[in-house]
Amino acid sequence: MLYYCPFFSLLLSFLSWRSWRLGGSLGSKFIGCITVDQRFISERFPRTFGYHPEWILASVSGGANSLWLTEWLAEALELQPGMRVLDLGCGRAASSIFLRREFGVQVWATDLWFNPSENFQRIRDAGVEDGVFPIRADARSLPFAAEFFDAIVSIDSFPYYGTDDLYLNTLARFVKPGGLVGIAGAGFMQEIEGPVPEHLREWLAQDCAWCLHSAGWWRRHWEQTGILDIQLADTLPDGWKLWLDWHQTICPDNKVEIQTLETDRGRYLGYLRLVGRRRADVKLDEPIVSIPAQYTKKPLRRDSERGDIAR
C-alpha cells in the first residue's frame, strides 16, 4: 500500500531539479551522483520532474504531456487527500496515477478507447491500485451516481465531446455542489475569425482539430448554462513551445504539426485551462436515456371506424 507523503515527494523532486540545475554538484550530496535524463525537464513543472522519461513515453495517449497539463490544472483545484476525482478521458491513466501519487486523492480513471486491463497493470506497477480505479465508459454515458465526485478533471480530451451545448448539464450531475470541474489541453489562443490562416490549414485538415477553441470561448460556453461559477480561464505562457518540444520528442516524423507550431509561434496555438465550481442553487435535469415502451392499438384510418377495410 502506498504511503502518501506530499512533502517527501516534493523534496525529492526539488533535490532532483537542483541536481540538474547545478550540474549535480550540490544535489549529488543529497541524492547521490546521477546522470539526469534531459527529456521533459521544465522548471515550470517540478512535480513532473520526478517521473522517469521512459515511463512518460510508455504512457503516451495523445498529443500533449499529460503530466505537465495535470500539474498545471491541479494548481487551481484545491485537491486534498481522500477526495474522489473523476479523470475523464484519461488515456493510459498517467494523469490518474500522477493525481494519486502527488495529492493522495482517489481517482476513477475513465476512458472509452484504452483498455482498462492495460491501465490497471500500469496503475499496479505504480503502486497506486488502492486509489486509482480504471473504468471503460463513454463520456456521454457515465456509470456513476449523481454527486459522487468532489472534482472532475479532463486532460486534453474535453473538446472531443464537451462542445455539445447540452453536455455540461450531463457531466456536472456527477460532481457535488461546490465541487470543481477543470479541463486543460490544446486550444486556440484566439478564435479564428474569417478565413483559416494559411499556415494552419494543412494541420487542421490532417488532425480534424475544428473542435478546438479559445479560453474565452470555453468560458462563454460554460457561463451560458448557469451551472458553474467560472473560477479561471487562462492560457499557459509559451505553451506552444512545450507543445513543440513534446512532439519533437514523441513524434518527430509529424512534420505537419511541428512546422505549423514553428510557424505559428503561439499566435493561435497553445495550451489552456478552465475551472468552474458547481453552483448549489442550480437544479440539474436528469438526462433522457430511454423512452418507456408502451403500445396501444388504434384505428389506422377514419373509414375503419365504419367497419370498412383499411387500405
N, C-alpha and C positions, 0 to 999 in steps of 0.2 A: 504494500500500500504506500502510495506517495505521501511523504510528509511535506506539507506545503509551508515554505518559509520565504515570503516575498523579499525580506531583507537580504537573505543569503543569496537568492537568485540575482538580485540587483548588484550585490557586492561582487559576485563572480563576473558578471557582465562588465562592471566598471573596471575591475582589475585587468580583464582581458583587453578591454578597449585601451586602457592606459599602457599596457604592454605593447600594443600595436603602435600607438601614437609615439611612444618613446623608444621604439626600436627594440623593445624587450629589456632595456636596461633596468628600469625601476620595477616594471610589472613582474619580471622574472624573479625578483626577490620574494614575491608572494606566491606565484603560481608556477614557478619553475621555468627553465629555458624552453621556449616553444617557438615553432615557426608558424606564424599566423597566415592562414589562407586569406588572400586579399579579396576574394569574391564576396559580394553583398555587404561590404563594410560601409557603414554610414553613421556619422556622428549623430544624425537625427534620430536613429533607432537603436539605442543602447541595449534594449531587451533582446532584439533580434540578433545582435552580435553574438550572443552565447550559443546560437544554434548552428550546427555544422553545415557548411555549404552543400555537402553531398546529400544530407538529409533534406534540405530545402529543395534541391534539384529533383530528388526522388519523389517529392510531394507535389510537384508542379501539376496544376489542373486548369490553368488559364493564363491570360496574358499579363499578369501582374504578380509581384512578390506579395503573397497573401499575408506574410508575417509583418512586413512593413505597413501595409494598409490596416491590419488588425491593431498593431501597436498605436498607430496614429488615431484610429477611431476610438480605441479604448480610453484615450486621454480625456474624452468627453463623456464617458458613460457611467462614472461613479460605481464601478464594479466592486463588490465586496465578496469575500469567501462565503460559499454556500448558496449564492444566488443561482437561480435557474435561468439559463440563457439558451435561446434558440439560435443556432448558427445556420442560417438558411442559404442553401446553395453553397455548401461547404467544400465541394470538390473532394479532394483526397484528405480532408479533415485536418490539414496542417493548422489552419486558423483555430479550430476547436481545441486541438492539443495545446496550442500556444495560450489560449484563454485559460485553460485549466491549470497549466503549469505556472503561469505568471500571476494569475489573480485568484486561484482557488475556487472558481465558480464551477457549477455543474453545467455541462454543455450537451445539448441534443444536436448532434452533427447530422444535418439533414440535407440530402441531395437526391436528385432523380437519376442522374446519369451514372454516377460512380458506385461501384459495388460496395455495399456496407460490410461485407465479409473482408474485403481487402482493407477497408478503412479500420475495421476492428483489429486486424493484425498490426497496423501502424499505431493505433491507439494503445494496444497492449505492449508493444515494443517500447513505446514512450513512457510506460509505467503509469498511465492515467486511465486504465479501464474502469477504475472505481468512480470516475466522474465525467467520462465522455461516452455518449451512447449513440452509435451510428444508426441512422434511420434512412430508409429509401422512401421518398414521398415526393409528390408533385407539389410545387409551391401553391397551386390553386386548389389543392385537396389535402390539407394537412390533417393528420390524425390525432390532434391534441385537444385537450379540454380547454374551454374558454378560461381566460385569465390565469393560465398555468405558469407563464414565464414572468420573470422580473425584468427581462430585457430581451430584445430581438436584434440580431446583427445580420448583415448581409455584406459579404466581401466580394466586390467585383462581379456580382451576378444580378443585382436587382433590376437593372434596365431591361433584362430579357423577359420580365413578367410584370414589373412594377409600374410600367407606363399606363396600364389599364386604369381608367378613371375610377373603377369600382374596386380595385384590388386592395387599397389601403383599409377599407372597411372590413374586408375578409381577414387580412393579416392582423390588424390591431386588436381583434377579439381575443387573440391568444396571449396578449400581454396585460398585466394587471393595470388598473387605473393608477396613474402616476408613474408607470414603468416607461422605459425608454426604447425607442426604435431607432436604430442607427445603420446607415449604409456608407460604404466607402468604395471607390473604384474609379475606373476610367470615365472621363466625361469631357465635355466641351468647356473651355474657359469663357466662351461667349457663344450664343446661339448663332447659327448660320442664317443670315437674313439675305434672301435673294439667291442668286446662282451659287452653287457649291464652288468654293475656291479651287482653282486648277490643281494645286498640289495635294488636295485631299481626295480627289475624285477616284483615283485608282484604288486607294486603300479602302474607302467607304464601300466601293463596289465589291472588293475582294472579301471584306470581313462582314458585310451587311450590317454596318455599325450605325444604321439610321436611328436606332433606339437610344443612342447616347444623347445626353442633354447637359445643360449647364447647372451649376448650383442654384442659380436664380430660378431657372425653370422648375427644378425639383421643389424648391421652397413654395412656389406658387401652386404646384401640383398637389402638395400635401395641405397647404393652408386652405385651399378652397373647400376641402372636406369638413373642416372644423373639428376633426378627430384628434389632432395633435397640436400642442403648442410647440412651435419650432424653437429649438434651443440654439442651433447654429446651422449655417450653410456656408461652407467656405471651400477654398482650394489649397492644395499643398504647394508651397513655394518651390519653384523649379521641379515640380512633379514630372514634367516631361523628360527631364534628364534621368530621373530614376526609371521611368518607363523605358527610355532608350537603353540605359545600362542593362536593364533586365533582359531585354530582347537580344541585345548583342551577346549576352551570355548563354541564354537558353535556346535561342533560335536565330543564330547568325545568318542563316540562309533566307530568312524572311526579309528580303531586300526592300520589298514594297513598304512595309511598315517602318523599317529602320530609316529609309530615305525620307519617308513622309515626316517622321519625327524630327529628323535633322533639318529639313526644310522649314517645318512649321515653328520650331523653337519656342513652343509654349503659347503661340498666338491663339490657337484653337484647342490644342490637345493637352491634357494633363490629368491630374487626379483630384477628385472632390469628395467631400463627406457632408452628410446631412444627419442631424439628430433631432428627434421630436419626442415630446413627453405626452403620453395618452391622457387626455382630459377626463376627469372623473364625472363631469356633468353631461357627457355626451353618451346617449344610448346607441349602441351599435346594432344594426339589423342582423338577424341570423341569415346566412346565405341560403338561397333556394338550391337544394341539391337534387331534388326529385319532385315529381308531381304525383299525388296518390292516384292509383289506377281504379277507376270506377265507371263501368259502362252500363248505361240504361238504354234498352232498345226503344226507339221512337219511330213513328211513320216516316218514310223517306219522302213521299210525295203527297200533295194535297188530295189527289184523286184516290189515294189508297184508303182514305177515311170513308169513302163510299163503297169500299169493297172491290174496286177495280184493281187490276193487276198493275203494280208499279213498274214503270219502264224507265 
